Amino acid sequence: MKTTGNTILVTGGGSGIGRALAQRWHALGNRVIVAGRRRAALEETIGARDNMAALELDMDDPAAIRAFAGRLLAEHPDLNVLVNNAGIMRDEDVTTARDLGDADATITTNLLGPIRLIDALVDHLRGRPDAAIVNTTSGLAFVPLKRAPTYSATKAALHSYTVALRRQLAGQVEVIELVPPAVQTELTPGQSTREGYLPLEAFADEVIALFGIVPTPPEICVKAVQFLRAAEAEGRFDQALAALDTL
């Protein structure tokens, strides 16, 4: 993936990882469009920066995604990079029957949302030079967190989808997986100050450095996530699983 001269869409760009990466890509000389539900948060991401734009997007609504894609391409026909970063995480007690609203919402936002947005934009991206799709998964795609089973499952599914997508789009669109560890963001209440989590700024700096490698690695894995990413291959899966129980 080129590091500069792109037109990049970042979903979930109003906070956390999406905001930090959008601002860094902009600083490198890219035009960046941030998308999300909250207009005010998107405007905070942009601040006084030129060459950034905000578009509201509801990733839970298939019709809204189609309408968004039409507006996006009409306003930004040079779009060549899609970054699927929007996501939610909910703790769940699955030991007894429950309201499945949180599980349904997590699957819709974290898995169906990216699939639908890719589908809405793939024909355009296939016709653009230097096109790329970046899907944000998680270290929990490889070792699940006991208290967030549906979140972990959606990230595992998106990892698998990304691998298959990369094979199908080979030679047409570069497909990259971003695999964050536990990062200090507001993904869950209190997470932005939680001890032991990777500070957001340090994470974003390391990610941008990895995107600068030529050729771009198919998986962007900062050092802090390797404990989870390589756990099964290195025979440490049960150890990693137990370690996550303390979070």
C-alpha positions as CSV (number, residue, x, y, z in Angstrom):
1,M,0.0,0.0,0.0
2,K,1.3,3.5,-0.9
3,T,2.0,5.6,2.1
4,T,1.1,8.9,0.4
5,G,-1.1,10.2,-2.4
6,N,-4.1,8.1,-1.6
7,T,-7.7,8.9,-0.9
8,I,-8.6,6.8,2.2
9,L,-11.9,6.1,3.8
10,V,-11.6,5.2,7.5
11,T,-14.7,3.9,9.2
12,G,-15.0,4.4,13.0
13,G,-12.9,7.5,12.4
14,G,-14.5,9.5,15.2
15,S,-12.4,8.1,18.0
16,G,-9.7,5.6,19.1
17,I,-7.7,3.7,16.5
18,G,-9.7,5.1,13.6
19,R,-9.0,8.7,14.6
20,A,-5.3,8.2,15.4
21,L,-4.6,6.4,12.1
22,A,-6.7,8.9,10.0
23,Q,-4.7,11.8,11.4
24,R,-1.4,10.1,10.7
25,W,-2.3,9.1,7.2
26,H,-3.4,12.7,6.6
27,A,-0.1,14.0,7.9
28,L,1.7,11.7,5.4
29,G,0.0,13.5,2.5
30,N,-3.2,11.5,1.9
31,R,-6.7,12.8,1.5
32,V,-8.7,11.1,4.3
33,I,-12.5,10.7,4.7
34,V,-13.6,9.7,8.2
35,A,-17.0,8.0,8.6
36,G,-19.1,7.1,11.7
37,R,-22.4,7.7,13.4
38,R,-21.5,10.9,15.3
39,R,-20.9,13.9,13.2
40,A,-19.5,15.9,16.2
41,A,-16.8,13.2,16.8
42,L,-15.8,13.1,13.2
43,E,-15.4,16.9,13.2
44,E,-13.2,16.6,16.2
45,T,-11.0,14.1,14.3
46,I,-10.7,16.6,11.4
47,G,-10.1,19.7,13.5
48,A,-8.5,22.5,11.4
49,R,-7.0,20.1,8.9
50,D,-7.4,20.7,5.2
51,N,-7.9,17.7,2.9
52,M,-10.0,15.7,5.4
53,A,-13.8,15.2,5.1
54,A,-16.5,13.6,7.3
55,L,-19.4,11.5,6.2
56,E,-22.0,10.0,8.6
57,L,-22.5,6.2,8.3
58,D,-24.6,3.6,10.1
59,M,-22.8,0.3,9.6
60,D,-25.8,-1.6,10.9
61,D,-28.1,-0.6,8.1
62,P,-27.6,-2.3,4.7
63,A,-29.6,0.4,2.8
64,A,-27.6,3.1,4.6
65,I,-24.4,1.5,3.5
66,R,-25.5,1.4,-0.1
67,A,-26.6,5.0,0.0
68,F,-23.3,6.0,1.7
69,A,-21.2,4.3,-1.0
70,G,-23.1,6.2,-3.7
71,R,-22.5,9.6,-2.0
72,L,-18.9,8.7,-1.1
73,L,-18.0,7.9,-4.7
74,A,-19.8,10.9,-6.1
75,E,-17.9,13.2,-3.8
76,H,-14.6,11.4,-3.7
77,P,-14.2,9.5,-7.0
78,D,-10.5,9.1,-6.4
79,L,-11.1,6.8,-3.4
80,N,-8.6,4.0,-3.6
81,V,-8.2,2.7,0.0
82,L,-10.9,1.4,2.3
83,V,-10.1,0.9,6.0
84,N,-12.8,-1.1,7.8
85,N,-12.2,-0.1,11.4
86,A,-15.6,0.5,13.0
87,G,-16.5,-2.0,15.7
88,I,-18.1,-2.6,19.1
89,M,-17.3,-4.9,22.0
90,R,-19.7,-6.1,24.7
91,D,-19.1,-8.3,27.7
92,E,-21.5,-11.3,27.7
93,D,-22.5,-14.0,30.2
94,V,-23.4,-17.0,28.0
95,T,-23.9,-19.4,30.9
96,T,-27.7,-18.9,30.9
97,A,-30.4,-17.9,28.5
98,R,-30.3,-14.1,27.8
99,D,-31.3,-11.3,25.6
100,L,-29.2,-11.7,22.4
101,G,-29.4,-8.1,21.5
102,D,-25.7,-7.5,22.2
103,A,-24.6,-10.5,20.2
104,D,-26.8,-9.5,17.2
105,A,-25.4,-6.0,17.3
106,T,-21.8,-7.2,17.5
107,I,-22.2,-9.5,14.5
108,T,-23.9,-6.9,12.5
109,T,-21.4,-4.1,13.2
110,N,-18.2,-6.1,13.3
111,L,-18.8,-8.6,10.5
112,L,-21.7,-7.9,8.3
113,G,-20.9,-4.2,8.2
114,P,-17.4,-4.6,6.7
115,I,-18.7,-7.3,4.3
116,R,-21.5,-5.0,3.1
117,L,-19.2,-2.0,2.7
118,I,-16.6,-4.0,0.8
119,D,-19.4,-5.3,-1.5
120,A,-20.6,-1.7,-2.1
121,L,-17.1,-0.5,-3.0
122,V,-15.3,-3.4,-4.6
123,D,-16.2,-2.7,-8.2
124,H,-14.9,0.8,-7.8
125,L,-11.7,-0.2,-6.0
126,R,-10.9,-2.9,-8.7
127,G,-10.8,-0.1,-11.2
128,R,-8.5,2.2,-9.2
129,P,-4.7,2.2,-9.2
130,D,-2.9,1.3,-6.0
131,A,-6.2,0.1,-4.4
132,A,-6.2,-1.5,-1.0
133,I,-8.7,-2.8,1.6
134,V,-7.6,-2.8,5.3
135,N,-9.7,-4.8,7.7
136,T,-9.2,-4.3,11.4
137,T,-9.5,-7.5,13.3
138,S,-7.9,-8.2,16.8
139,G,-5.5,-10.4,18.7
140,L,-8.7,-11.9,20.0
141,A,-9.3,-13.4,16.5
142,F,-6.6,-15.9,17.4
143,V,-7.1,-16.4,21.2
144,P,-10.6,-15.5,22.4
145,L,-11.5,-13.5,25.5
146,K,-13.8,-15.4,27.8
147,R,-15.9,-12.4,28.7
148,A,-16.4,-11.3,25.0
149,P,-17.2,-14.4,23.1
150,T,-19.2,-12.9,20.2
151,Y,-16.7,-10.1,19.7
152,S,-13.9,-12.6,19.6
153,A,-15.9,-14.8,17.1
154,T,-16.6,-11.8,14.8
155,K,-12.9,-10.9,14.7
156,A,-12.0,-14.6,14.0
157,A,-14.5,-14.6,11.2
158,L,-13.3,-11.3,9.7
159,H,-9.7,-12.7,9.8
160,S,-10.9,-15.7,7.8
161,Y,-12.9,-13.5,5.4
162,T,-9.9,-11.3,4.9
163,V,-7.6,-14.2,3.9
164,A,-10.2,-15.4,1.4
165,L,-10.7,-11.9,0.1
166,R,-7.0,-11.5,-0.4
167,R,-6.9,-14.6,-2.5
168,Q,-9.8,-13.6,-4.7
169,L,-8.6,-10.0,-5.2
170,A,-4.9,-10.9,-5.8
171,G,-3.5,-8.7,-8.5
172,Q,-6.4,-6.3,-8.4
173,V,-6.8,-4.9,-4.8
174,E,-4.2,-5.3,-2.0
175,V,-5.9,-6.7,1.1
176,I,-4.3,-6.1,4.5
177,E,-5.3,-7.2,8.0
178,L,-4.6,-4.9,10.9
179,V,-4.4,-6.9,14.1
180,P,-4.5,-4.7,17.2
181,P,-3.7,-5.9,20.7
182,A,-5.5,-4.4,23.8
183,V,-5.1,-0.7,23.1
184,Q,-6.1,2.2,25.4
185,T,-9.2,3.4,23.6
186,E,-12.9,3.8,24.7
187,L,-13.9,0.5,23.0
188,T,-15.1,-0.6,26.4
189,P,-15.7,1.6,29.5
190,G,-12.5,2.6,31.2
191,Q,-10.3,1.0,28.6
192,S,-8.5,4.2,27.7
193,T,-6.7,4.3,31.1
194,R,-6.5,0.6,31.8
195,E,-3.1,-0.5,33.0
196,G,-1.3,-3.0,30.8
197,Y,-3.0,-1.9,27.6
198,L,-0.9,-0.4,24.9
199,P,-1.1,3.4,24.7
200,L,-3.0,4.5,21.6
201,E,-0.3,6.9,20.4
202,A,2.4,4.3,20.7
203,F,0.2,1.8,18.9
204,A,-0.6,4.2,16.0
205,D,3.0,5.2,15.6
206,E,4.1,1.5,15.3
207,V,1.3,0.7,12.9
208,I,2.2,3.6,10.6
209,A,5.9,2.4,10.6
210,L,4.8,-1.1,9.6
211,F,2.7,0.2,6.8
212,G,5.9,1.9,5.5
213,I,7.5,-1.5,4.9
214,V,7.9,-2.3,1.2
215,P,6.1,-4.5,0.3
216,T,3.4,-3.9,2.9
217,P,3.0,-7.0,5.1
218,P,-0.4,-8.8,4.6
219,E,-0.8,-8.6,8.4
220,I,0.1,-5.5,10.4
221,C,1.0,-6.9,13.8
222,V,2.6,-4.7,16.4
223,K,5.0,-6.4,18.8
224,A,2.4,-6.4,21.6
225,V,0.0,-8.6,19.7
226,Q,2.5,-11.3,18.8
227,F,1.8,-13.1,22.1
228,L,-1.7,-13.8,20.8
229,R,-1.1,-14.0,17.1
230,A,1.6,-16.7,17.4
231,A,0.2,-18.5,20.4
232,E,-1.2,-21.5,18.6
233,A,1.8,-21.9,16.2
234,E,4.2,-21.8,19.1
235,G,2.2,-24.2,21.3
236,R,1.2,-21.5,23.8
237,F,-2.5,-21.4,23.1
238,D,-3.7,-22.6,26.5
239,Q,-1.2,-20.3,28.2
240,A,-2.5,-17.3,26.3
241,L,-6.1,-18.2,26.9
242,A,-5.5,-18.4,30.6
243,A,-3.6,-15.1,30.5
244,L,-6.6,-13.4,28.9
245,D,-8.9,-14.5,31.7
246,T,-7.1,-12.0,34.0
247,L,-8.1,-9.0,31.8
